[in-house]
Amino acid sequence: MLEAVEDEVPEELLRHVVRTTGLPGGLARRVVSDVMGYFVETAEEYVVRRHAELRRAGVGNARIWVLLREELDVRPVAAPPLSERQLRRIVYG
């Protein structure tokens, strides 16, 4: 996903970030790409990614479902309210 977003960084935005932050062009492109990638991630992609991250951190599923619902409520692009069952279906199919 990141590579696709990096290819789509608008040059005007890139110039603005370089001008206002003093970052070198390559680093500015990477930062803008990361931010854009964050905002284009779907709720489903977010749930799958965060579930895997939390499992690797040793968090149990009972706690994960609560955390995911809380995190989705404050995402910059709000996801629809998802039940624990819907979250499970996203992760496990």
Summary of the structure (lengths in Angstrom):
residues: 93
radius of gyration: 16.5
end to end distance: 21.0
largest distance: 46.9
contacts: 225
relative contact order: 0.12
helix: 74%
strand: 0%
